[in-house]
Amino acid sequence: LLTKVSKTTTTVATSPTTTTTLAIADTSGISLGMNVIEYGNADLQPQDYTYVESIISNTSVTLNRAVTNIANGDVIYFLATTLNLWKMVFKTLNF
């Protein structure tokens, strides 16, 4: 149900207020819409709902918002789930 991919950044570029582009040499396993987190980075936590907006294969990943405190060599985690809202609601209500 959960896909977790970890990748190391090589460079980071932040547009002033709109997006962040991470240079990642190997983008395999990363998909549009994946949630993006980095352990220890207060600006990139699950509750911030930062997600993959675009991918240039084996070059870079663009995030939906400007994120600070990401450095070259940081390990970034990309998360996705196959569990959709309807499945969660029905499971919670025991249908």
KOLGU-4560 file (N, C-alpha, C; in nm, 3 decimals, padded with zeros to 5 digits):
<recs>
<n_xx: 00.080 n_yy: -00.121 n_zz: 00.000 ca_xx: 00.000 ca_yy: 00.000 ca_zz: 00.000 c_xx: 00.083 c_yy: 00.127 c_zz: 00.000 mol: A seq: 1 type: LEU>
<n_xx: 00.206 n_yy: 00.121 n_zz: 00.054 ca_xx: 00.290 ca_yy: 00.240 ca_zz: 00.062 c_xx: 00.416 c_yy: 00.220 c_zz: -00.020 mol: A seq: 2 type: LEU>
<n_xx: 00.450 n_yy: 00.319 n_zz: -00.100 ca_xx: 00.575 ca_yy: 00.320 ca_zz: -00.175 c_xx: 00.664 c_yy: 00.428 c_zz: -00.115 mol: A seq: 3 type: THR>
<n_xx: 00.789 n_yy: 00.391 n_zz: -00.083 ca_xx: 00.884 ca_yy: 00.486 ca_zz: -00.027 c_xx: 01.012 c_yy: 00.479 c_zz: -00.110 mol: A seq: 4 type: LYS>
<n_xx: 01.053 n_yy: 00.593 n_zz: -00.166 ca_xx: 01.173 ca_yy: 00.602 ca_zz: -00.249 c_xx: 01.262 c_yy: 00.707 c_zz: -00.186 mol: A seq: 5 type: VAL>
<n_xx: 01.389 n_yy: 00.676 n_zz: -00.165 ca_xx: 01.482 ca_yy: 00.777 ca_zz: -00.114 c_xx: 01.583 c_yy: 00.812 c_zz: -00.222 mol: A seq: 6 type: SER>
<n_xx: 01.611 n_yy: 00.941 n_zz: -00.236 ca_xx: 01.704 ca_yy: 00.992 ca_zz: -00.336 c_xx: 01.791 c_yy: 01.100 c_zz: -00.274 mol: A seq: 7 type: LYS>
<n_xx: 01.912 n_yy: 01.114 n_zz: -00.325 ca_xx: 02.006 ca_yy: 01.215 ca_zz: -00.277 c_xx: 02.010 c_yy: 01.332 c_zz: -00.375 mol: A seq: 8 type: THR>
<n_xx: 02.000 n_yy: 01.453 n_zz: -00.323 ca_xx: 02.004 ca_yy: 01.572 ca_zz: -00.408 c_xx: 02.147 c_yy: 01.603 c_zz: -00.449 mol: A seq: 9 type: THR>
<n_xx: 02.163 n_yy: 01.662 n_zz: -00.568 ca_xx: 02.295 ca_yy: 01.708 ca_zz: -00.611 c_xx: 02.301 c_yy: 01.860 c_zz: -00.615 mol: A seq: 10 type: THR>
<n_xx: 02.193 n_yy: 01.925 n_zz: -00.649 ca_xx: 02.181 ca_yy: 02.072 ca_zz: -00.638 c_xx: 02.036 c_yy: 02.106 c_zz: -00.607 mol: A seq: 11 type: THR>
<n_xx: 02.016 n_yy: 02.224 n_zz: -00.552 ca_xx: 01.882 ca_yy: 02.269 ca_zz: -00.515 c_xx: 01.862 c_yy: 02.412 c_zz: -00.564 mol: A seq: 12 type: VAL>
<n_xx: 01.749 n_yy: 02.438 n_zz: -00.631 ca_xx: 01.716 ca_yy: 02.574 ca_zz: -00.674 c_xx: 01.575 c_yy: 02.607 c_zz: -00.629 mol: A seq: 13 type: ALA>
<n_xx: 01.560 n_yy: 02.719 n_zz: -00.558 ca_xx: 01.429 ca_yy: 02.760 ca_zz: -00.509 c_xx: 01.385 c_yy: 02.886 c_zz: -00.581 mol: A seq: 14 type: THR>
<n_xx: 01.267 n_yy: 02.878 n_zz: -00.643 ca_xx: 01.206 ca_yy: 02.998 ca_zz: -00.699 c_xx: 01.161 c_yy: 03.081 c_zz: -00.581 mol: A seq: 15 type: SER>
<n_xx: 01.166 n_yy: 03.213 n_zz: -00.589 ca_xx: 01.141 ca_yy: 03.296 ca_zz: -00.471 c_xx: 01.023 c_yy: 03.255 c_zz: -00.383 mol: A seq: 16 type: PRO>
<n_xx: 00.910 n_yy: 03.225 n_zz: -00.439 ca_xx: 00.795 ca_yy: 03.193 ca_zz: -00.352 c_xx: 00.709 c_yy: 03.080 c_zz: -00.405 mol: A seq: 17 type: THR>
<n_xx: 00.747 n_yy: 03.018 n_zz: -00.515 ca_xx: 00.651 ca_yy: 02.926 ca_zz: -00.575 c_xx: 00.693 c_yy: 02.779 c_zz: -00.578 mol: A seq: 18 type: THR>
<n_xx: 00.814 n_yy: 02.747 n_zz: -00.617 ca_xx: 00.853 ca_yy: 02.607 ca_zz: -00.632 c_xx: 00.997 c_yy: 02.584 c_zz: -00.587 mol: A seq: 19 type: THR>
<n_xx: 01.033 n_yy: 02.457 n_zz: -00.575 ca_xx: 01.171 ca_yy: 02.418 ca_zz: -00.549 c_xx: 01.206 c_yy: 02.309 c_zz: -00.649 mol: A seq: 20 type: THR>
<n_xx: 01.321 n_yy: 02.319 n_zz: -00.712 ca_xx: 01.366 ca_yy: 02.217 ca_zz: -00.804 c_xx: 01.487 c_yy: 02.147 c_zz: -00.745 mol: A seq: 21 type: THR>
<n_xx: 01.477 n_yy: 02.016 n_zz: -00.733 ca_xx: 01.585 ca_yy: 01.934 ca_zz: -00.680 c_xx: 01.652 c_yy: 01.861 c_zz: -00.795 mol: A seq: 22 type: LEU>
<n_xx: 01.783 n_yy: 01.877 n_zz: -00.810 ca_xx: 01.857 ca_yy: 01.800 ca_zz: -00.910 c_xx: 01.880 c_yy: 01.661 c_zz: -00.851 mol: A seq: 23 type: ALA>
<n_xx: 01.831 n_yy: 01.560 n_zz: -00.921 ca_xx: 01.843 ca_yy: 01.421 ca_zz: -00.876 c_xx: 01.887 c_yy: 01.339 c_zz: -00.997 mol: A seq: 24 type: ILE>
<n_xx: 02.001 n_yy: 01.272 n_zz: -00.984 ca_xx: 02.059 ca_yy: 01.199 ca_zz: -01.097 c_xx: 01.975 c_yy: 01.079 c_zz: -01.140 mol: A seq: 25 type: ALA>
<n_xx: 01.907 n_yy: 01.015 n_zz: -01.046 ca_xx: 01.826 ca_yy: 00.898 ca_zz: -01.077 c_xx: 01.684 c_yy: 00.920 c_zz: -01.026 mol: A seq: 26 type: ASP>
<n_xx: 01.592 n_yy: 00.951 n_zz: -01.115 ca_xx: 01.454 ca_yy: 00.979 ca_zz: -01.073 c_xx: 01.365 c_yy: 00.855 c_zz: -01.081 mol: A seq: 27 type: THR>
<n_xx: 01.422 n_yy: 00.739 n_zz: -01.106 ca_xx: 01.339 ca_yy: 00.617 ca_zz: -01.115 c_xx: 01.264 c_yy: 00.595 c_zz: -00.984 mol: A seq: 28 type: SER>
<n_xx: 01.139 n_yy: 00.555 n_zz: -00.996 ca_xx: 01.054 ca_yy: 00.530 ca_zz: -00.880 c_xx: 00.979 c_yy: 00.651 c_zz: -00.831 mol: A seq: 29 type: GLY>
<n_xx: 01.015 n_yy: 00.769 n_zz: -00.878 ca_xx: 00.946 ca_yy: 00.892 ca_zz: -00.837 c_xx: 00.832 c_yy: 00.918 c_zz: -00.936 mol: A seq: 30 type: ILE>
<n_xx: 00.715 n_yy: 00.949 n_zz: -00.882 ca_xx: 00.598 ca_yy: 00.975 ca_zz: -00.965 c_xx: 00.536 c_yy: 01.110 c_zz: -00.930 mol: A seq: 31 type: SER>
<n_xx: 00.462 n_yy: 01.167 n_zz: -01.025 ca_xx: 00.390 ca_yy: 01.291 ca_zz: -01.000 c_xx: 00.295 c_yy: 01.272 c_zz: -00.882 mol: A seq: 32 type: LEU>
<n_xx: 00.287 n_yy: 01.372 n_zz: -00.797 ca_xx: 00.194 ca_yy: 01.367 ca_zz: -00.685 c_xx: 00.249 c_yy: 01.301 c_zz: -00.559 mol: A seq: 33 type: GLY>
<n_xx: 00.367 n_yy: 01.241 n_zz: -00.566 ca_xx: 00.423 ca_yy: 01.178 ca_zz: -00.445 c_xx: 00.448 c_yy: 01.284 c_zz: -00.338 mol: A seq: 34 type: MET>
<n_xx: 00.421 n_yy: 01.250 n_zz: -00.213 ca_xx: 00.450 ca_yy: 01.336 ca_zz: -00.100 c_xx: 00.600 c_yy: 01.336 c_zz: -00.079 mol: A seq: 35 type: ASN>
<n_xx: 00.657 n_yy: 01.451 n_zz: -00.042 ca_xx: 00.801 ca_yy: 01.466 ca_zz: -00.027 c_xx: 00.833 c_yy: 01.508 c_zz: 00.116 mol: A seq: 36 type: VAL>
<n_xx: 00.924 n_yy: 01.434 n_zz: 00.182 ca_xx: 00.965 ca_yy: 01.469 ca_zz: 00.318 c_xx: 01.116 c_yy: 01.456 c_zz: 00.331 mol: A seq: 37 type: ILE>
<n_xx: 01.168 n_yy: 01.522 n_zz: 00.434 ca_xx: 01.309 ca_yy: 01.506 ca_zz: 00.471 c_xx: 01.315 c_yy: 01.504 c_zz: 00.622 mol: A seq: 38 type: GLU>
<n_xx: 01.367 n_yy: 01.396 n_zz: 00.678 ca_xx: 01.380 ca_yy: 01.386 ca_zz: 00.822 c_xx: 01.469 c_yy: 01.498 c_zz: 00.875 mol: A seq: 39 type: TYR>
<n_xx: 01.424 n_yy: 01.566 n_zz: 00.980 ca_xx: 01.503 ca_yy: 01.672 ca_zz: 01.041 c_xx: 01.487 c_yy: 01.809 c_zz: 00.978 mol: A seq: 40 type: GLY>
<n_xx: 01.413 n_yy: 01.820 n_zz: 00.870 ca_xx: 01.391 ca_yy: 01.950 ca_zz: 00.806 c_xx: 01.249 c_yy: 01.996 c_zz: 00.841 mol: A seq: 41 type: ASN>
<n_xx: 01.240 n_yy: 02.096 n_zz: 00.926 ca_xx: 01.110 ca_yy: 02.144 ca_zz: 00.973 c_xx: 01.023 c_yy: 02.198 c_zz: 00.860 mol: A seq: 42 type: ALA>
<n_xx: 01.083 n_yy: 02.233 n_zz: 00.747 ca_xx: 01.008 ca_yy: 02.289 ca_zz: 00.635 c_xx: 00.964 c_yy: 02.183 c_zz: 00.534 mol: A seq: 43 type: ASP>
<n_xx: 00.996 n_yy: 02.056 n_zz: 00.562 ca_xx: 00.963 ca_yy: 01.950 ca_zz: 00.468 c_xx: 00.910 c_yy: 01.827 c_zz: 00.543 mol: A seq: 44 type: LEU>
<n_xx: 00.803 n_yy: 01.848 n_zz: 00.618 ca_xx: 00.740 ca_yy: 01.744 ca_zz: 00.699 c_xx: 00.610 c_yy: 01.697 c_zz: 00.632 mol: A seq: 45 type: GLN>
<n_xx: 00.561 n_yy: 01.578 n_zz: 00.666 ca_xx: 00.440 ca_yy: 01.525 ca_zz: 00.601 c_xx: 00.319 c_yy: 01.619 c_zz: 00.607 mol: A seq: 46 type: PRO>
<n_xx: 00.301 n_yy: 01.687 n_zz: 00.718 ca_xx: 00.184 ca_yy: 01.774 ca_zz: 00.733 c_xx: 00.190 c_yy: 01.897 c_zz: 00.642 mol: A seq: 47 type: GLN>
<n_xx: 00.306 n_yy: 01.926 n_zz: 00.584 ca_xx: 00.319 ca_yy: 02.039 ca_zz: 00.492 c_xx: 00.262 c_yy: 02.008 c_zz: 00.354 mol: A seq: 48 type: ASP>
<n_xx: 00.235 n_yy: 01.882 n_zz: 00.327 ca_xx: 00.186 ca_yy: 01.832 ca_zz: 00.199 c_xx: 00.261 c_yy: 01.895 c_zz: 00.081 mol: A seq: 49 type: TYR>
<n_xx: 00.390 n_yy: 01.868 n_zz: 00.079 ca_xx: 00.474 ca_yy: 01.906 ca_zz: -00.034 c_xx: 00.474 c_yy: 01.787 c_zz: -00.129 mol: A seq: 50 type: THR>
<n_xx: 00.449 n_yy: 01.812 n_zz: -00.255 ca_xx: 00.440 ca_yy: 01.699 ca_zz: -00.349 c_xx: 00.515 c_yy: 01.728 c_zz: -00.479 mol: A seq: 51 type: TYR>
<n_xx: 00.538 n_yy: 01.621 n_zz: -00.555 ca_xx: 00.609 ca_yy: 01.631 ca_zz: -00.683 c_xx: 00.515 c_yy: 01.690 c_zz: -00.786 mol: A seq: 52 type: VAL>
<n_xx: 00.556 n_yy: 01.803 n_zz: -00.843 ca_xx: 00.476 ca_yy: 01.872 ca_zz: -00.943 c_xx: 00.519 c_yy: 01.835 c_zz: -01.085 mol: A seq: 53 type: GLU>
<n_xx: 00.649 n_yy: 01.814 n_zz: -01.105 ca_xx: 00.697 ca_yy: 01.773 ca_zz: -01.236 c_xx: 00.830 c_yy: 01.700 c_zz: -01.222 mol: A seq: 54 type: SER>
<n_xx: 00.861 n_yy: 01.620 n_zz: -01.325 ca_xx: 00.983 ca_yy: 01.540 ca_zz: -01.326 c_xx: 01.047 c_yy: 01.553 c_zz: -01.464 mol: A seq: 55 type: ILE>
<n_xx: 01.177 n_yy: 01.577 n_zz: -01.465 ca_xx: 01.255 ca_yy: 01.564 ca_zz: -01.587 c_xx: 01.342 c_yy: 01.442 c_zz: -01.564 mol: A seq: 56 type: ILE>
<n_xx: 01.317 n_yy: 01.338 n_zz: -01.639 ca_xx: 01.379 ca_yy: 01.207 ca_zz: -01.616 c_xx: 01.530 c_yy: 01.215 c_zz: -01.597 mol: A seq: 57 type: SER>
<n_xx: 01.574 n_yy: 01.158 n_zz: -01.484 ca_xx: 01.715 ca_yy: 01.149 ca_zz: -01.447 c_xx: 01.787 c_yy: 01.284 c_zz: -01.447 mol: A seq: 58 type: ASN>
<n_xx: 01.710 n_yy: 01.389 n_zz: -01.421 ca_xx: 01.768 ca_yy: 01.524 ca_zz: -01.416 c_xx: 01.720 c_yy: 01.599 c_zz: -01.291 mol: A seq: 59 type: THR>
<n_xx: 01.586 n_yy: 01.616 n_zz: -01.279 ca_xx: 01.536 ca_yy: 01.696 ca_zz: -01.168 c_xx: 01.391 c_yy: 01.665 c_zz: -01.135 mol: A seq: 60 type: SER>
<n_xx: 01.352 n_yy: 01.709 n_zz: -01.015 ca_xx: 01.215 ca_yy: 01.698 ca_zz: -00.965 c_xx: 01.175 c_yy: 01.835 c_zz: -00.914 mol: A seq: 61 type: VAL>
<n_xx: 01.058 n_yy: 01.885 n_zz: -00.955 ca_xx: 01.009 ca_yy: 02.014 ca_zz: -00.908 c_xx: 00.898 c_yy: 01.990 c_zz: -00.807 mol: A seq: 62 type: THR>
<n_xx: 00.908 n_yy: 02.059 n_zz: -00.694 ca_xx: 00.808 ca_yy: 02.049 ca_zz: -00.587 c_xx: 00.706 c_yy: 02.161 c_zz: -00.602 mol: A seq: 63 type: LEU>
<n_xx: 00.591 n_yy: 02.143 n_zz: -00.542 ca_xx: 00.481 ca_yy: 02.239 ca_zz: -00.557 c_xx: 00.497 c_yy: 02.369 c_zz: -00.480 mol: A seq: 64 type: ASN>
<n_xx: 00.598 n_yy: 02.379 n_zz: -00.396 ca_xx: 00.615 ca_yy: 02.502 ca_zz: -00.318 c_xx: 00.764 c_yy: 02.526 c_zz: -00.289 mol: A seq: 65 type: ARG>
<n_xx: 00.794 n_yy: 02.648 n_zz: -00.249 ca_xx: 00.931 ca_yy: 02.681 ca_zz: -00.211 c_xx: 00.962 c_yy: 02.618 c_zz: -00.076 mol: A seq: 66 type: ALA>
<n_xx: 01.073 n_yy: 02.549 n_zz: -00.067 ca_xx: 01.116 ca_yy: 02.482 ca_zz: 00.055 c_xx: 01.257 c_yy: 02.527 c_zz: 00.089 mol: A seq: 67 type: VAL>
<n_xx: 01.281 n_yy: 02.557 n_zz: 00.216 ca_xx: 01.415 ca_yy: 02.600 ca_zz: 00.258 c_xx: 01.488 c_yy: 02.486 c_zz: 00.328 mol: A seq: 68 type: THR>
<n_xx: 01.613 n_yy: 02.509 n_zz: 00.353 ca_xx: 01.698 ca_yy: 02.417 ca_zz: 00.430 c_xx: 01.725 c_yy: 02.284 c_zz: 00.363 mol: A seq: 69 type: ASN>
<n_xx: 01.720 n_yy: 02.277 n_zz: 00.231 ca_xx: 01.762 ca_yy: 02.156 ca_zz: 00.161 c_xx: 01.900 c_yy: 02.186 c_zz: 00.103 mol: A seq: 70 type: ILE>
<n_xx: 01.995 n_yy: 02.097 n_zz: 00.130 ca_xx: 02.131 ca_yy: 02.117 ca_zz: 00.082 c_xx: 02.172 c_yy: 02.006 c_zz: -00.013 mol: A seq: 71 type: ALA>
<n_xx: 02.276 n_yy: 02.030 n_zz: -00.089 ca_xx: 02.332 ca_yy: 01.926 ca_zz: -00.175 c_xx: 02.371 c_yy: 01.806 c_zz: -00.089 mol: A seq: 72 type: ASN>
<n_xx: 02.336 n_yy: 01.687 n_zz: -00.135 ca_xx: 02.369 ca_yy: 01.565 ca_zz: -00.062 c_xx: 02.264 c_yy: 01.522 c_zz: 00.039 mol: A seq: 73 type: GLY>
<n_xx: 02.158 n_yy: 01.600 n_zz: 00.058 ca_xx: 02.050 ca_yy: 01.560 ca_zz: 00.149 c_xx: 01.974 c_yy: 01.442 c_zz: 00.091 mol: A seq: 74 type: ASP>
<n_xx: 01.926 n_yy: 01.355 n_zz: 00.180 ca_xx: 01.843 ca_yy: 01.243 ca_zz: 00.137 c_xx: 01.697 c_yy: 01.284 c_zz: 00.152 mol: A seq: 75 type: VAL>
<n_xx: 01.625 n_yy: 01.282 n_zz: 00.041 ca_xx: 01.484 ca_yy: 01.321 ca_zz: 00.036 c_xx: 01.402 c_yy: 01.195 c_zz: 00.015 mol: A seq: 76 type: ILE>
<n_xx: 01.287 n_yy: 01.187 n_zz: 00.083 ca_xx: 01.199 ca_yy: 01.071 ca_zz: 00.072 c_xx: 01.073 c_yy: 01.108 c_zz: -00.004 mol: A seq: 77 type: TYR>
<n_xx: 01.036 n_yy: 01.022 n_zz: -00.097 ca_xx: 00.917 ca_yy: 01.039 ca_zz: -00.179 c_xx: 00.820 c_yy: 00.927 c_zz: -00.143 mol: A seq: 78 type: PHE>
<n_xx: 00.698 n_yy: 00.963 n_zz: -00.104 ca_xx: 00.600 ca_yy: 00.866 ca_zz: -00.056 c_xx: 00.473 c_yy: 00.868 c_zz: -00.141 mol: A seq: 79 type: LEU>
<n_xx: 00.417 n_yy: 00.750 n_zz: -00.162 ca_xx: 00.289 ca_yy: 00.738 ca_zz: -00.232 c_xx: 00.214 c_yy: 00.621 c_zz: -00.172 mol: A seq: 80 type: ALA>
<n_xx: 00.084 n_yy: 00.626 n_zz: -00.183 ca_xx: 00.002 ca_yy: 00.516 ca_zz: -00.134 c_xx: -00.103 c_yy: 00.479 c_zz: -00.238 mol: A seq: 81 type: THR>
<n_xx: -00.139 n_yy: 00.353 n_zz: -00.240 ca_xx: -00.247 ca_yy: 00.309 ca_zz: -00.328 c_xx: -00.380 c_yy: 00.312 c_zz: -00.256 mol: A seq: 82 type: THR>
<n_xx: -00.378 n_yy: 00.346 n_zz: -00.129 ca_xx: -00.499 ca_yy: 00.354 ca_zz: -00.049 c_xx: -00.564 c_yy: 00.490 c_zz: -00.075 mol: A seq: 83 type: LEU>
<n_xx: -00.680 n_yy: 00.491 n_zz: -00.139 ca_xx: -00.744 ca_yy: 00.619 ca_zz: -00.169 c_xx: -00.845 c_yy: 00.656 c_zz: -00.061 mol: A seq: 84 type: ASN>
<n_xx: -00.901 n_yy: 00.773 n_zz: -00.071 ca_xx: -00.993 ca_yy: 00.824 ca_zz: 00.030 c_xx: -01.112 c_yy: 00.732 c_zz: 00.051 mol: A seq: 85 type: LEU>
<n_xx: -01.171 n_yy: 00.681 n_zz: -00.056 ca_xx: -01.287 ca_yy: 00.593 ca_zz: -00.042 c_xx: -01.253 c_yy: 00.468 c_zz: 00.036 mol: A seq: 86 type: TRP>
<n_xx: -01.138 n_yy: 00.409 n_zz: 00.008 ca_xx: -01.097 ca_yy: 00.288 ca_zz: 00.081 c_xx: -01.078 c_yy: 00.319 c_zz: 00.229 mol: A seq: 87 type: LYS>
<n_xx: -01.020 n_yy: 00.437 n_zz: 00.260 ca_xx: -00.999 ca_yy: 00.474 ca_zz: 00.401 c_xx: -01.132 c_yy: 00.493 c_zz: 00.472 mol: A seq: 88 type: MET>
<n_xx: -01.228 n_yy: 00.560 n_zz: 00.409 ca_xx: -01.358 ca_yy: 00.586 ca_zz: 00.470 c_xx: -01.431 c_yy: 00.455 c_zz: 00.495 mol: A seq: 89 type: VAL>
<n_xx: -01.437 n_yy: 00.368 n_zz: 00.393 ca_xx: -01.509 ca_yy: 00.242 ca_zz: 00.409 c_xx: -01.442 c_yy: 00.153 c_zz: 00.513 mol: A seq: 90 type: PHE>
<n_xx: -01.310 n_yy: 00.153 n_zz: 00.520 ca_xx: -01.240 ca_yy: 00.072 ca_zz: 00.618 c_xx: -01.270 c_yy: 00.125 c_zz: 00.759 mol: A seq: 91 type: LYS>
<n_xx: -01.269 n_yy: 00.258 n_zz: 00.774 ca_xx: -01.296 ca_yy: 00.320 ca_zz: 00.904 c_xx: -01.440 c_yy: 00.290 c_zz: 00.949 mol: A seq: 92 type: THR>
<n_xx: -01.532 n_yy: 00.293 n_zz: 00.856 ca_xx: -01.673 ca_yy: 00.269 ca_zz: 00.891 c_xx: -01.710 c_yy: 00.121 c_zz: 00.889 mol: A seq: 93 type: LEU>
<n_xx: -01.612 n_yy: 00.035 n_zz: 00.864 ca_xx: -01.632 ca_yy: -00.111 ca_zz: 00.864 c_xx: -01.731 c_yy: -00.158 c_zz: 00.758 mol: A seq: 94 type: ASN>
<n_xx: -01.729 n_yy: -00.101 n_zz: 00.641 ca_xx: -01.814 ca_yy: -00.148 ca_zz: 00.531 c_xx: -01.744 c_yy: -00.258 c_zz: 00.457 mol: A seq: 95 type: PHE>
</recs>
